[in-house]
Amino acid sequence: MGNTDSKLNFRKAVIQLTTKTQPVEATDDAFWDQFWADSTTTVQDVFALVPAAEIRAVREESPSNLATLCYKAVEKLVQGAESGCPSEREKTVVLNCCRMLTRILPYIFEDQDWRGFFWSTVPGAGRAGLEEADDDDDDEGARPLAESLLLAIADLLFCPDFTVQSHKRNGPDSVEDMHSLDSCEYIWEAGVGFAQSPPLNYIHDLNRTELLRLLLTCFSEAMYLPPSSDNNNILNPWVTFFCSTENRHALPLFTSLLNVVCAYDPVGYGIPYNHLLFADYREALVEQALQILITTLEHEGGSAPHQAPSPSSLDEQESAGPDNLFVNYLSRIHREEDYDFVLKGLARLLSNPLTQTYLPNSTKKIQFHQEMLVLFWKLCDFNKKFLYFVLKSSDVLDILVPILFYLNDARADQSRVGLMHIGVFILLLLSGERNFGVRLNKPYSLSVTMDIPVFTGTHADLLIIVFHKIVTSGHQRLQPLFDCLLTIVVNVSPYLKSLSMVAANKLLHLLEAFSTQWYLFSASQNHHLVFFLLEAFNNIIQYQFDGNCNLVYAIIRKRSVFHQLANLPTDTASIHRALQKKKKTPDTISRTSSQETVSMEGSRPAIPAEPGTLNASLVAMPGSLLTQTPNTSPAHDDHDPSGPSILSFPAYYLHMKASTYSTIDKLTEKSQVSEDGTMVALPRMDSPKTREVEPSASAGASDTESNSGRDNEDVFYTEAEMERRRLSSASSVSYWNPTPEWVLSWKSKLPLQTIMRLLQVLVPQVEKICIDKGLTDESEILKFLQHGTLVGLLPVPHPILIRKYQANAGTAMWFRTYMWGIVYLRNVDPPIWYDTDVRLFEIQRM
């Protein structure tokens, strides 16, 4: 009964605030204490009892009352941080203030006029806090409300007996001085830079989670800024200050967050169904800590709005490393034991959803794997030594297999296109290093449940088979990724010692599909995919011929595909006939003529997202991730004109407003492997595949200008223009006009010499053996090819060309938007940003 009365009193206080026409004085403690004095109010209660409409009403009709409410809540947090919250009442007040601010802040951010409120100074508040001054001195030294709030949260995250274990024994002098406290002694978990693991305390975990939720809400101002070329260079002021030298807890907090995430083991001792019997308070903390990490690890290169850097922070900035201390500390992790701890933690959590047990649903499955992938990306991006450590041993395969699992699992779900992008981006980054290709030769023996053909082979086979599944049975919106997938295959191809027959057939099937005439002629850049596959075949033949008899045999079987490419017609009539044939038979795809069965495994159509799921669309563009790919592919002939999408959430649709991608030439830089094994970066210049003059400006000529002055520019579109581009893309097949000159410009550069020479030498030999011995079993032919050699018969080996991922502003904006899209969708209890005017992406009800 008392609980009901307290909620009723809280609700009455909210109504009073919204109905008062006169400003309530800040000194009226009896009124303001109603909002945070109750010990039974939960965060869910606050969200239920403070409706969005009433927050907006106070903001518009009684702005001074809303300002005073924020000021008083921050004041209580500062007081709690100063005192160390020695009493239960003070702890209750701090938690309730956190909940109230978490509820209100999104409505502050959504109004442009209010957005700078927290960065204004409060009269009578000194830089040490919000204590009222006794004199009438001017407020030049006043600290903005946002800074006071962030510093108070940082202090409270290391408050003994509230969020960390006290080191003092119980007694009259047991309260520790918050000013002299060394928070490096109170790091939350053992791991990087800290050897002691404090005892678990679920109360501390709950309190940390509440504070981190408020901190994440503070950082979420980025959601309310529209994506534009200007905003791309503006740093988040909340993150900038929190990760600056002004925050004396920056190092222990960064270490605590990283260690809590990487030390988390959701399975524990492996007792079946333990997650159903016991509450896991650590999981919620890990998820919040992970989201704080990925949102604070911001790229440098911008200025913070609302404020100029404080003089003290300028004086104290470290000369070496980024100004963002979280990025600085991450980039300076260097001990191998720390790398090992982080990598094993990431691999354990990424592999958790793959865990198979005899008892159904007996093991806890985490849901924050997308955040884990973003963190892994940032680790590799900011700490190259960590990247090299990952690739130094076969441990990289513990990251690869989960990523391939997620890619295969999400390929046909249009609500998880963003997951597909981050997974492919990571593999592209890894594939730029030689060691990754070498590690792929390790035999694959895991029993991860994936709907792929059964095979016996290596991790390279697994990668190729999954990529084939993505192309042939993935969602229509994955077409911009085809270039990226094949770039990865090309990068690793010189190091693949032995492909299985299954993987070899998959590669040949992709070539067969992409080299059909209607597909080559239906868009300006489709031939790039054929170039990539031919380059991969050439790499394997020239550098790994001895162990790849399966691929050589598959090439011999499919030799007609290469002859058709060499004899590709270039006259206008043939081009027109190929395109007309496609229009008349929209369901004709090249795989139907394959020697594999027509209904080959992996050819089932992609399924749409289930009703009631949220499609978080990451890019509304015709194909601007890597290249402007066509609207029809060998695996998909029906065009879905709607934009791509990412995540899953009941009844809502997330739609990115910015086109942020580049062509594969802009996304990668080319490096040539020298004789001693080192890589030499090649100067950026037009490649044979990007030098041709496009016959139609509408075909996306700007996407092929790899040496233009626009390489580092990002074009962002208004909604009207984006809709026009989508419609333009949807109808591009009808007005794209391939000419004989255009076909000749790239046909003459097809790298067919090595393969044609191989066929010229081996086909007569294989045919002779079959006739002489009457062979019908391919195993004998494979044995012959296995012991054969082409030494001295092939053209001089070409240099190995590796396309390494190269960061640019477009991908930085994509990552920021994707990251905040995940954060938005994962925080549904309470729904922090629900029904607010988010502008970084659109939220649409399905």
N, C-alpha and C positions, 0 to 999 in steps of 0.2 A: 504494500500500500504506500509505504514511504517512497519507494522508487517511482511510483506513478505520480505522487504529489510533487516530487522534485522535478520530473519532466514537465509537469504542468506549469510549475513556477518558471522554469526555463523558457517555456513557450510564451508565457505571459510577458516575460522580459523582452523577448524578441518582438512581440506585438507592440509593446510600449515604445520600443525603439523606432519601429516603422510608422507609428501613428503620431508621435510627438512632432509638433510643428515648430517648436522652439528648440534651439540647441541645448543639449544637456551638458552641464559644466563638467570638465575633466576632474574637478575636485569632488564630484558627487560619487564617492566610493560605494555608497550603499546601492546605488543603481547599477554601476558597472560590475560590481562583484557578483551580481546575479548570473553573469555569463560564464563564470569560471570557478565559483565556489562549490558547486555540487560535486560530490564524490562518486555519484552513480551514473554520470553522463558518459556515454561511449562516443567514439567518433561516428558510428552509424546513427546515434541519436542526434548529434549535431547536424548531420547532413539531412536528416528527416525533419527536424524541428526548425531549421533555418532554410526556407524555400528560396529558390533562385529568384523568383519574382519579387520577393520582399527585399533581398539584397539589392537588386537593381532599383527598387523603389526608394530605398534609403539613399543609394548613390545619387539618384537624380533629384529627389525632393528634400533630403536632409543631409547634404554632403558633409557638413560639419560633424554630424553625429557618427557617420561612418569613419571619418578621419579620426575622431576621438576614440572610437572603438579599437581601431588598429593601433593607435598610439598607446592606449592603456594596455592592450594585450602584449605589445612589445615591451612595455615598461615592466610588466609582471615577469616576463621571461628574463629581462636583464637583471631584475632583482633576485630571481631564483638562481641565475648564474653567479651573481655576486655572493650570495649567502651559502650556496652549495646545497640548497633544499634540505635542511636538516630535519624538518618535520614532514609528516605525511600530508598535512594540509598544503604545504608549499609545493610538494610534488604534484598533488592533485591540481592545484592552480596552474602549474606549468603545463601539464598535459592538456588541460581544458583550453588554455590559451593556444597551444599548438593546434588543437582541433578546430578552434574558431578561425584562426588565421588560414589554415588549410582550406577551409570552406570559403573564405572571403576572397583570398588573393586572386583566383582566376577571374573574378568579376572586376577586380581592380585592373588587371592586365587587359581585359577585353575592351576597355574604354581608353581611347588614345589620350584623352585629357587627364585621366587618372594615372596613366602609366608611370609618370615621373614623380608621383606623390611620395613613394618610399625613398626617393633619392633627394627629397627636399629636407631641409633641417627643421628641427622642432624648436620653437622659442624656449629658451631656458635650459636647453640640454647641452651638456658639455661633451667633449670627445670621449670621456671615460665612460659615459653611459647616459641614461635618461634622468638622472637625479636632478631635481629642480635646484637651480642655483639660488642662493640667498640674496645675492646682489643683482643689480640690473645691468651687469656687463653685457656688451654686445655679444652676438652669437657667431662671431667669425670662426671660432674653433668648434662649433657644434658639429656633431657627427650625423650624417643622414640616417634616417630611420632604418633604411635597408642595411646599412653597415652594422648598426646596433643589433638588429635582429640576427644577422648572420653570425656575428661574433658571440652572441648569447647562445645560439644553437651549438656552435663549436664548443663553447665552454661546457654546456650541459651534456654534450656527448661524452665528456670525460669527468662527470660529476660522481664522486664516490658515493656508494650506496644508492645511487639513482640509475646510473648507466654503466658503472664499472665497480669492481670489487674494491672496497676500502682496504688500504694497507695498514691502517691503524687499528689497534685493538679497542674494544668497547670500553668506554670510560667517560669521565666528565669532559675530557679534552679530545674526544674522538673526532670532532668535526675538523676536517682538513681545510687548510687555507687555499681557496681556489686560485688566488693570485700567485702563490709560490708553488703550486702543484706542477710537477713535471709529467706531462701527459704521455711522454715516451715510455714511462714505466707502467702505463695503464693500457697498452695496446690490447685490443680485444681478443686476438687469437695468435697462436704461434705460427711462424712461417717466415716470410721475407723480413729479415732484420730483427726478428724477435723470436726467442727460443722457448719462452714459457707459455704454456696454454692455461689461461685462467679457468677456474671451475665454471661450468655452465650455470647460468642463473636466468630462468625464463622471464622473470620480472624485468631484469636488465634488458633482455632481448626485446621485450614488448615496448619498453620506454625508448630504446634506441630506434625501433621501427617507427614510432610516432614522430620522433624528431627528424628522422631521415625523410619521412613522408612530407613533412613541412618544408624541409630543405629542397626536396625535389619540386614541390609546388613553387617555391621561390624561383628556381631555375627555369620553370616552364613558361616564363615570359616569351621565350623564343617561339612558342606555339602561336602567339598572337601577332607576330610580324609576318606579313606576306612575303613569300619567296621572291626576291628580286636581285638583280646584279648589285644593287647598293647594299642591301641587307646581308648579302653573302660575305661582305668584308667587315661587318659589324659584330664584335664580340658580345656575348651575353654579359651585361654588367654585373649580374649576380654571381655568375661563375667566375668572372674576372677578379672580383674583389675577394670572394671566398678562397680562391686558389692563389692569392697573393701573399706577400710577406706580412701583411697586416694580420693574417690568421696564424697565431702562434701554434695552433694545433694541426697545421696542414700536413706535416710529415707523419705524425702518429695516426691521424685520421685516414690518410691515404693508405698507410700500411694496414690499419685495422680493416678497412673495407676490402682491400685485396686479399688479405689473409682469411677473412671470414668467408669470402666467396670460394677461394681455392681450397680451403680446408673442409668445406662442407661435404658430407657424405650422406646422401638421402637414404641409402640402403642400411647403413649402420652395420649391425651384426648379422643382418640378413634373415632375421626372424620373419617368417611369412605373415603378412597382414599386420605388421606392427604399426604401419601408418594409419590403420583404421582403429587401432586400440589406444594409441597415444597421440596427443597433439604435438605437432612439431613446430614450436615457436621459432626455431632457428631458420626455417625455410622462408618465412615472411621477411625476416631480417636480411637473409642472403639476397632475396629478390630486390629489396629496396637498396641494399648496398651496391648491388650490381648496376642498378639503374643510375644511382648517383655517380658511380665510376664512369659509365659510358657518356653521361651528359657533361661531366666536368672535363673530360679529356678532349678539349676543344683544340682545333688547329689555331695556330697563331696567324697574325697578318691582318688584324682589324683593330678598330678602336671601339671602345664601349660607349654606348649612347648615354644620355642623361647626365653624365658627369665627366669631369676631367680626372686623370689619375691624381691621387692625393700626393702631396710633396713627400710625405714620409715613405710612401711605397716606392716612389721614384728613387729616393736616396738609398733604400735598403735592397733594391733589386740586385740579384746576383748577376755578376758579369757574364757567367757562363750558363748556357742553357736557356730554355724558354722562360718567359715571365710566369706562365701558368705553372705553379709549383707541382701540381699533380702530373702534368706532362713532363716536367723536369725530373721528378723523382722516378717516374716510369722509365724514362729514357736512360737513367743512370743505374738501373739495376744491372749488376754485372756478375754476381757470383753464380757459379754453375749450380750449386745446391738450391739457390733461389729459383733459377730457371727451371730446374727439375720439379720443384714444388709447384710452381705455377702451371707448368705443362701437364703434370699428372692430374692436378685438380681440374683443369679445363677438360682434359680427355675424359676424366671420370664423369663429369657432369654432362658433357656432350653425348657420351655413350649411354647415359642412364635410360633414355627412352627406348634404346635398342635391346635392353635386357630381356632375355627370354627365361621364363620359369615354367615348371610343370603345373603349378597352381595358377589359375588365371587371376590376374590383377592382384597378385600377392606381394608385389614390390612397388614401392612408391615411384611414380614417374613425375619428374619435374616438368614444368611448362615454360621455363625461361631460356630455352635453348637459343632463341633468336638474339637475346641480349648477350649470351655467351659468345655467339659468333661475332657480334660487334666488338666485344672486348678482345677477342683473339685478334681481330683485324687491327685494332688500335695498338695492341702489344707489338705486332709485327711491323706496324707502320712507324711507331715512335722509337722502337728499340730493335735496330737491325741485328744486334748481337743475339737477341732472343730468337729472331727469325733463323739465323744461322745455326743456333743451338737446336731448334726444332728439326732442322733439316739434316743435322749431323748424324742422327741415328734413325732407326726404323720407328721411333716414337711418333714421327710425323704421320705414320699410317693410322695411329690411334685418333688423329684428328680427321684424316681423310675419310675413313670409313663412315663415321657419323655424318659428315657433310654429304657424302654420296647417298646415304640413307635418306636424309632430309630432302635432297634434290629429287630422288626417285619417288618419295612419298608425296611430295607437293606438286609434282609436275603437271598433274591434270586438274589441280584445284586453283581456280582463278583468284581465290581469296588469299593465296600465299605466293604471289609472284615476287614480292619483295624478298621473301626467304630464298627463292631461287636466285635472285640477283646477288645477295650477299654471299651465298655459297659459291657461286661461280666466280665472283670477284676474288674470294680468298684463294680458290684454286688457280686463278690466273696469276695472282701474286706469287704463289708457291712455285708454279711451273716456270717462272723466270729464272729459277736457280737450278743448276745442273744436278745437285744432290737429290732434288725431288724426283726427277726422271729416273735416277739410279735406284732410289728406294722403292719405286713402283715395281721393280723386278722381284720383290719378295713374294713368295707363294701366298695366295689368299686361302685361308683355311677356316675362317670364322663362320659361324652359323647364324648370321644376321638374316632375319626374315625380310626378303625383298622379292617382289614379283618380277624377277628377271630370269632368263634361261639358266638352267643348271650348267655349270662349266667347271673345268679343272684348269686352274691357271694362276696368274699373278694378280696383284692389285692393279696393274695396268689394264688387264682384261676387264676387271670390275669397272674401272673408270670408263673405258670405251663402251661397255655394254650399257651402263647407266646413261651415258651421253646419248647413245643411240635411242634409248627409250624416251629421253626428253624430247628429241627431235621428232620421233615418229608418233608418240602418243602423248606429248605434252600439250599444254593449253596454247591456243592461238597467240596469246600475248607473249609467249616466250620466243617468238621469232627474232626479236632484236638480239637475243643471246646466242644465236647460232654461230656468228663470227667468233664470239668469245670462246665458246665450247671448242671449236675447231682450232683456234689459236692455242689453247691448252694442249690439244693433241699434237699439234705441230711442235710445240716447245719441248715436249717430252719424247717425241718420236726418235731422235737420234740415240736414245739410251735404252730403248726397249729391246731386250735380248731375245724374247720368245713370246710372241702373241699366240693365244689359243686359236683353234679353228673358229670358235664361236665369235670371238672378237674380230678376227680377220674378216669373216663374212659380214659382220655389222659395218665395218668400215667400207667394204666394197658396196654394200647396199646403200650407204649414204651417198657414195659417189654416183651410183647408178640413179639414185633419186634426184640428186642435184644437177646431174648433167643432161636430163631430158631437155629437149629443145624448147618446149613451151615454158619450162621453168627458167632456163637461161635467158630467154628473150622477154620474160614478163616483167622484169624490173632491172634498173640500171646497175645494180651491184650484186646480183645473184651469182655471177660468175666467180666472185671472190671466194665463195665456199668451195668451188671446184679447185681453185688455185691452192687453197689451204690443204685439201685432201691430197692433191698430187704432190705437194711439198712434203707432206708426212710420209707418203709412200717412198718418195725419193730418198728421204733421210734414212729410213729403215733399210732400203736396198743397198745404199752406199755404205752405211756404217754398221748395220747389224744383220747382214744377209745370212750369215752362217746359221743363226738360230731361228730364223723366221721362215721356215719352209711352209708353214700354214698360210702365211700371207702371200708368199710367192705362188703357191698353188691356187689360192683364191683369185689372184690377179690373172693367172693363166685361164682359169675357168671363166672369168668375166672379161676376157680380152676384147670382146666385141664392144664393151663400153669405151675402152680407150681408142679403138679404131673409129667409133662414131664421133668421139671428140675431135680426133685428128681430121676427120672428114666433115666437120660441122659445116652445113651450108651457110653461105653468107649473102645469097641473093635475096632481093626483096620478096619475091614470090614465096620462097621457102620459109622465110621468117613469118610472113603473113599466114601461111598455111598452118604453121606450128601454133600460132596464137589462136587461130580459128578452131583448130582441133581441140584446144583446151576449153574454149567456150562451149563447144558442142557437147563435149564429154567431161563435165566438171568433176566426175568421180574417178576419172582415169588417172591413176598415179603410177609412177614408174615401178613401184615395187610389185605390181601385178604381173609384170613380165619377168620378174626375178625367178631364178630356179628354186628359191625358197617358196614355201607354200604361200598362197595368196593371203590367207588369214594368218600371216606369220605372227609369232608371239610379239607383243608390244605394239600391235597395230590397231588396237581398239581405240575408238575416238575418245578425246578428252571429255570428262564429265564436267558439267557446269557446277558452280558452287551451290551447295544445298540452300533451300529457302531459309531465310532467317539468319544467314551468316553475314558478317560484315566484310565487304570488299574494300580493303584499304589501298586505293589506287596510288601507286607511287609516281607514275609519270603519265601525263596525258600528252602523248606525242605519237607521230606516225611511225617512229622507228628510230628515235634519236639516241638510244643507248649506245649502240656501237656503229651501226650503219642503218641506212634506210632500207630495211628489208622489205620484200614484197608482201602483199596482202594474201598471197596464196603460197603454199609450200607443198612439197611432195607428200607431206603427211596431213595437211589440212587444206581443204578446198573451200570450206565455208568461212566467210569473213565475219568476224564479230567486230563491229565498228566501235564498240565501247572501249574505254582505256584500260590499261593494265591494272592489276590490283595486288594487294599483299596479304593481309592478315585475316583473322577470323574473330568475329564478335557478334553477338545476337542483334540482328535487325538494323544494323547500320553500315554505311558505306563510306570509306575514307578515300578521298580523291586528291592526289597531289596537283597543285596548281602550276608547277614549274616544269619546263622541259630542261633537263639538266645533263643530258648525256652527250657524249662525243662519238666520233667514229672510232673504230679499232685502231686506226693510225694515231689518233689523238690520245687514246687510252693507254697506248703502249709506246715504248721506245725500243728500237732495234739494237741488239748487241750481237757481235760476231765472235764465235769461239775461236781463239787463236790456237796455234799448234801446241802451246804449253798448257792449254786447258783454261786459260784466263779469258775473261770476256772483255771485248773492246766495244765501247758504244759507237754506233755509226751515226754520222751526221744526219739530221732530219732532212729528207729530200723526197721528191715524188717517187714513189715506187712504180713499177710497171703497171700495177693494178690500180693506181690512183692518178695516173697521168692522163688518162684518156679524156677527151672533151665530151661532155655529156650533150646529147642532141636536144635535150629539153631542160629548161631551167627548173621546171616543176619536178624533175626527177631527183632533185636533191644535190645539185652540183656543189653546194656549199659544204656538204658532208664529205666531199672527196678532196677538198682543197687542203691537203695535209701540209703544204708548205706556205700557206697564205698567212697574212698578218692576223688572221682571226683565230689562230690555233688555240689561244688561251682565253678566248672570249666565251661567254655563256649567254645564250639567248633565252630570255624568259618571255612568256606569252601571256597576253590577256586572255580571259576566258573565251571571249568572242573569237579571237584569233586562233586559239587552240581548237575550238570547235570547227572553225573553217579548215584548219590543217587536218583534223581527223576526217572530215568529209572528203577533203582532197585526197587523203591517203586511201580512203575506202574506194575511191573511184580511179585510183592511179593506173590500174591495169587497163582501163578503157582508153586513156589518152597518152600513155607512155608509148613512144614511137621509136622502137629500135631500128637503126639504119644499118645497111651493109658496112659502112665505114666504121661504125661503132663496134660491130661484131669483129671485124678484121683487126681493130686496134688492140683487142685483148686475145683473140684466137691465136695470133702469131706469137704470143708470149707464153702460151701454155707450156709448162715444163714437162713435156712428154718424152724427151729424148732418152732418158735413162730407162723408163718403163718400156718404150718401144724396142730399145736394144735388148732388154731382158727377154721380151717376148720373141724377138727375132732369133735369139740364141736357144731359148729353152723350149718353145712350143714344138719345133720339129723333133727335138730329142724326146720329149714326152710322148708325142704321137708315135714315134718310131718304137718306143718301148711298149706302148699299149698294143701296137699291131704285132710286133715280134713275139711278145710274151702272152698276148691275148688277155691283158690285164683288165679286170673290171673292179678291182679293189683299190681304192685311193691310197691305202696305207703303203702299197708298194711304190706308188708315185711319190708319196711324201718321203719315203726312205731314199729314193733316188735324189730328190731335191735337197734333202738334208746333207747328203754327202757330195753334192755338186759344188762348183765354184764358178764365179764369174770374174775372177782376178784377171786383169788385163783386157777384159772384153767390154767393160762399162766405160762411159765417159769419165773424165777426171772428176773425182769427188768434189762437190761444191762445198763452200764453207757452211758451217752450221750457223743458222740465223735464229736467234732467240728474241722474242718480243716480250719485253719486261713491262710490267705494269708501271705506269707513270701517273702520279696523282695530279689532279687538276681541280680547278674551282668548281667545275660542274659535278664531279663525283663527290666533292666535299659537301656541296649542298644536298646531293642525293642522300648521303649518309646521315646528315643532320635531320633531314625530313623523315627518313625511314626510322631513325632512332626515336624521334619524338612520336612517330606513329605507333611504334611498339609500346612506348611508355603510356601513351593515351589509352591504348586498348587493354593493357595488362592491369591498369589500376581501375578496377570496377567495383571494389569493395573497400572503401567507399568510392563512388564514381566521381573522382575529383574534378574532371574537366567536362563532364557530361553536360550537354545543353549550353555550353558557353560558346562565344563567337571565335572559335579557333580559325586562324587565317593561313597557317602554314599548309594546311590541307583542308579539304572539304569533308564534312560529315553529312551523309545523306541517308535518309531512312529508305530501306529497300521495300 
